């Protein structure tokens, strides 16, 4: 899987595990993602995929590097996709 494919899979997993917010975004904690068996099987380097998604402005979270245990309660927000943004990517 290349980085773009991993970011797309990450978006799917955040939607599966997270809670939808009133603005259309999804919110999940790092601990929930990290400890999910399906995510563990998909992502060899979850932290690296999260950093790539953050760099692409797909997700937002506090800090640069997330570590298991220490950052389990850090909220990861999958930004809402606007129809205009979806159109421009096609």
Residue frames as a rotation matrix with the C-alpha (Angstrom) as fourth column:
UNK 1
0.580 0.815 0.000 0.00
0.815 -0.580 0.000 0.00
0.000 0.000 -1.000 0.00
UNK 2
-0.413 -0.689 0.595 1.29
0.606 -0.696 -0.385 3.46
0.680 0.201 0.705 -0.78
UNK 3
-0.932 -0.046 -0.360 0.85
0.326 -0.540 -0.776 6.43
-0.159 -0.840 0.519 1.55
UNK 4
-0.692 0.717 -0.079 -2.25
-0.697 -0.637 0.330 7.79
0.186 0.283 0.941 -0.20
UNK 5
-0.106 0.643 -0.759 -3.94
-0.123 0.748 0.652 4.37
0.987 0.163 0.000 0.01
UNK 6
-0.538 -0.160 -0.828 -3.06
0.735 0.391 -0.553 4.13
0.412 -0.906 -0.093 3.71
UNK 7
-0.973 0.214 -0.082 -4.50
-0.151 -0.871 -0.468 7.59
-0.172 -0.443 0.880 4.37
UNK 8
-0.355 0.888 -0.292 -7.73
-0.708 -0.051 0.704 6.55
0.610 0.457 0.647 2.63
UNK 9
-0.105 0.266 -0.958 -7.90
0.372 0.904 0.211 3.38
0.922 -0.334 -0.194 4.76
UNK 10
-0.864 -0.255 -0.435 -7.24
0.496 -0.276 -0.824 5.48
0.090 -0.927 0.365 7.86
UNK 11
-0.763 0.641 0.089 -10.22
-0.628 -0.766 0.133 7.69
0.154 0.046 0.987 6.97
UNK 12
-0.029 0.763 -0.646 -12.42
-0.340 0.600 0.724 4.59
0.940 0.240 0.242 6.70
UNK 13
-0.282 -0.151 -0.947 -11.25
0.679 0.666 -0.309 3.28
0.678 -0.731 -0.085 10.07
UNK 14
-0.995 -0.033 -0.092 -11.78
0.087 -0.725 -0.683 6.61
-0.044 -0.688 0.725 11.82
UNK 15
-0.427 0.902 -0.055 -15.31
-0.787 -0.341 0.514 6.69
0.445 0.263 0.856 10.43
UNK 16
0.027 0.410 -0.912 -15.87
0.054 0.910 0.411 3.11
0.998 -0.060 0.003 11.64
UNK 17
-0.270 -0.282 -0.920 -14.51
0.845 0.389 -0.367 3.67
0.462 -0.877 0.133 15.14
UNK 18
-0.965 -0.262 -0.035 -15.22
0.251 -0.869 -0.427 7.35
0.082 -0.420 0.904 15.71
UNK 19
-0.090 0.929 -0.359 -18.20
0.770 -0.164 -0.617 9.45
-0.632 -0.332 -0.700 16.60
UNK 20
-0.242 0.078 0.967 -19.66
0.807 -0.537 0.245 11.75
0.538 0.840 0.067 13.97
UNK 21
-0.673 -0.058 -0.738 -19.75
0.525 -0.740 -0.420 15.40
-0.522 -0.670 0.528 15.04
UNK 22
0.305 0.907 -0.289 -22.36
0.440 -0.404 -0.802 18.04
-0.845 0.117 -0.523 14.22
UNK 23
0.236 -0.281 -0.930 -20.06
-0.654 -0.754 0.062 19.59
-0.719 0.593 -0.362 11.59
UNK 24
0.895 0.177 -0.409 -19.66
-0.432 0.571 -0.698 16.29
0.111 0.802 0.588 9.72
UNK 25
-0.136 -0.985 -0.108 -16.22
-0.798 0.174 -0.577 15.50
0.587 0.008 -0.809 11.10
UNK 26
0.721 0.264 -0.640 -15.41
0.104 0.872 0.478 12.31
0.685 -0.411 0.602 13.03
UNK 27
0.149 -0.648 0.747 -13.64
-0.901 -0.401 -0.168 12.11
0.408 -0.648 -0.643 16.37
UNK 28
0.835 -0.007 -0.551 -11.75
0.169 0.955 0.243 9.13
0.524 -0.296 0.798 17.83
UNK 29
0.707 -0.652 0.273 -9.02
-0.597 -0.344 0.724 8.82
-0.379 -0.675 -0.633 20.44
UNK 30
-0.013 -0.835 -0.549 -5.57
-0.923 0.221 -0.314 7.52
0.384 0.503 -0.774 19.59
UNK 31
-0.642 -0.249 0.725 -5.97
-0.631 0.708 -0.316 4.69
-0.435 -0.661 -0.612 22.09
UNK 32
0.369 0.850 0.377 -9.09
-0.323 0.497 -0.805 3.39
-0.871 0.176 0.458 20.36
UNK 33
0.745 -0.149 -0.650 -7.33
-0.653 0.038 -0.757 3.39
0.137 0.988 -0.069 16.98
UNK 34
-0.218 -0.975 -0.049 -4.09
-0.922 0.222 -0.317 1.93
0.319 -0.024 -0.947 18.31
UNK 35
-0.662 -0.055 0.748 -5.77
-0.541 0.725 -0.426 -0.88
-0.519 -0.687 -0.509 20.24
UNK 36
0.476 0.868 -0.139 -8.21
-0.699 0.278 -0.659 -1.92
-0.533 0.411 0.740 17.50
UNK 37
0.016 -0.472 0.881 -7.32
0.129 0.875 0.467 -5.33
-0.992 0.106 0.075 16.05
UNK 38
0.676 0.295 0.676 -8.45
0.679 0.108 -0.726 -4.44
-0.287 0.950 -0.127 12.53
UNK 39
0.923 -0.383 -0.029 -6.29
-0.376 -0.886 -0.272 -1.29
0.079 0.262 -0.962 12.52
UNK 40
0.246 -0.870 0.426 -3.34
-0.573 0.224 0.788 -3.28
-0.782 -0.439 -0.443 13.85
UNK 41
0.117 -0.151 0.981 -3.68
0.526 0.848 0.068 -5.66
-0.842 0.508 0.179 10.89
UNK 42
0.837 0.276 0.472 -4.03
0.546 -0.383 -0.745 -2.86
-0.024 0.882 -0.471 8.31
UNK 43
0.822 -0.464 0.330 -1.38
-0.352 -0.870 -0.344 -0.37
0.447 0.167 -0.879 9.40
UNK 44
0.345 -0.803 -0.486 2.23
0.721 0.558 -0.410 -1.40
0.600 -0.209 0.772 9.90
UNK 45
-0.734 -0.602 -0.315 3.01
0.675 -0.593 -0.439 2.08
0.078 -0.535 0.842 11.20
UNK 46
0.283 0.959 -0.018 -0.16
0.947 -0.276 0.167 3.76
0.155 -0.065 -0.986 12.44
UNK 47
0.321 -0.214 -0.923 1.74
0.455 -0.820 0.348 6.76
-0.831 -0.531 -0.166 13.81
UNK 48
-0.757 -0.652 -0.038 3.41
0.236 -0.327 0.915 7.30
-0.609 0.684 0.402 10.43
UNK 49
-0.493 0.671 0.553 0.08
0.798 0.097 0.595 7.09
0.346 0.735 -0.584 8.63
UNK 50
0.504 0.666 -0.550 -1.43
0.836 -0.537 0.115 9.59
-0.219 -0.517 -0.827 11.08
UNK 51
-0.111 -0.631 -0.768 1.46
0.257 -0.764 0.591 11.99
-0.960 -0.132 0.247 10.50
UNK 52
-0.901 -0.187 0.391 1.04
0.407 -0.058 0.911 11.68
-0.148 0.981 0.129 6.71
UNK 53
-0.049 0.970 0.239 -2.70
0.929 -0.044 0.366 12.34
0.366 0.240 -0.899 7.04
UNK 54
0.455 0.155 -0.877 -2.04
0.638 -0.744 0.200 15.35
-0.621 -0.650 -0.437 9.25
UNK 55
-0.577 -0.751 -0.321 0.47
0.230 -0.527 0.819 16.72
-0.783 0.399 0.477 6.75
UNK 56
-0.830 0.341 0.441 -2.21
0.479 0.030 0.877 16.36
0.286 0.939 -0.188 4.04
UNK 57
-0.854 0.480 0.200 -4.68
-0.519 -0.761 -0.390 18.19
-0.035 -0.436 0.899 6.34
UNK 58
-0.315 0.731 -0.605 -7.02
-0.120 0.602 0.790 15.19
0.942 0.321 -0.101 6.41
UNK 59
0.449 0.390 -0.804 -6.86
0.732 0.355 0.581 14.82
0.512 -0.850 -0.127 10.20
UNK 60
0.066 -0.421 0.905 -6.03
-0.414 -0.836 -0.359 17.11
0.908 -0.351 -0.229 13.10
UNK 61
0.741 0.111 -0.662 -4.64
0.546 0.474 0.691 16.32
0.391 -0.873 0.291 16.54
UNK 62
0.849 -0.445 0.285 -2.48
-0.527 -0.744 0.410 17.98
0.030 -0.498 -0.866 19.17
UNK 63
0.322 -0.837 0.442 1.22
-0.320 0.343 0.883 17.23
-0.891 -0.425 -0.157 19.08
UNK 64
0.020 -0.455 -0.890 3.56
-1.000 -0.015 -0.015 15.79
-0.007 0.890 -0.455 16.51
UNK 65
-0.585 -0.360 -0.727 4.28
-0.377 0.914 -0.149 12.24
0.718 0.186 -0.671 17.68
UNK 66
0.393 0.780 0.486 1.69
-0.874 0.153 0.461 10.05
0.285 -0.606 0.743 19.40
UNK 67
-0.710 -0.659 -0.248 2.82
-0.493 0.717 -0.492 7.25
0.502 -0.227 -0.834 21.70
UNK 68
0.086 0.741 -0.666 0.78
0.142 0.653 0.744 4.34
0.986 -0.159 -0.049 23.03
UNK 69
-0.007 0.003 -1.000 -0.22
0.974 0.228 -0.006 4.80
0.228 -0.974 -0.004 26.65
UNK 70
-0.705 -0.386 -0.596 0.98
0.555 -0.822 -0.124 8.38
-0.442 -0.418 0.794 26.98
UNK 71
-0.857 0.311 -0.412 -1.32
-0.463 -0.815 0.348 9.74
-0.227 0.489 0.842 24.27
UNK 72
-0.821 0.554 0.140 -4.23
0.571 0.803 0.171 7.27
-0.018 0.221 -0.975 24.38
UNK 73
0.023 0.899 -0.438 -6.69
0.779 -0.291 -0.556 10.08
-0.627 -0.328 -0.707 25.19
UNK 74
-0.702 -0.287 -0.652 -5.56
-0.153 -0.833 0.532 12.45
-0.696 0.473 0.541 22.41
UNK 75
0.361 0.914 0.185 -8.49
0.160 0.135 -0.978 13.15
-0.919 0.382 -0.097 20.11
UNK 76
-0.848 -0.497 0.183 -7.94
0.228 -0.030 0.973 12.63
-0.478 0.867 0.139 16.40
UNK 77
0.129 0.910 -0.394 -10.38
-0.112 -0.381 -0.918 14.51
-0.985 0.163 0.053 14.21
UNK 78
-0.558 -0.123 0.821 -11.11
0.765 0.309 0.566 13.42
-0.323 0.943 -0.078 10.66
UNK 79
-0.750 0.222 -0.623 -12.01
-0.227 -0.971 -0.073 16.67
-0.622 0.086 0.779 9.01
UNK 80
0.254 0.934 0.253 -15.39
0.184 0.210 -0.960 16.90
-0.950 0.290 -0.119 7.30
UNK 81
-0.738 -0.418 0.530 -15.27
0.570 0.035 0.821 16.57
-0.362 0.908 0.213 3.53
UNK 82
-0.163 0.663 -0.730 -17.01
-0.299 -0.739 -0.604 19.45
-0.940 0.120 0.319 1.83
UNK 83
0.642 0.460 0.613 -18.73
0.424 0.454 -0.784 18.81
-0.639 0.763 0.096 -1.52
UNK 84
0.889 -0.352 -0.294 -16.40
-0.458 -0.670 -0.584 21.38
0.008 0.653 -0.757 -3.15
UNK 85
-0.039 -0.955 0.292 -13.31
-0.888 0.168 0.429 19.58
-0.459 -0.243 -0.855 -1.85
UNK 86
-0.001 0.112 0.994 -14.64
0.113 0.987 -0.111 16.24
-0.994 0.112 -0.014 -3.09
UNK 87
0.908 0.392 0.144 -15.33
0.202 -0.111 -0.973 17.73
-0.366 0.913 -0.180 -6.54
UNK 88
0.647 -0.702 -0.297 -11.85
-0.762 -0.606 -0.228 19.24
-0.020 0.374 -0.927 -6.89
UNK 89
-0.212 -0.767 0.605 -10.18
-0.654 0.572 0.495 15.89
-0.726 -0.291 -0.624 -6.12
UNK 90
0.370 0.416 0.831 -11.99
0.287 0.800 -0.528 14.13
-0.884 0.433 0.177 -9.00
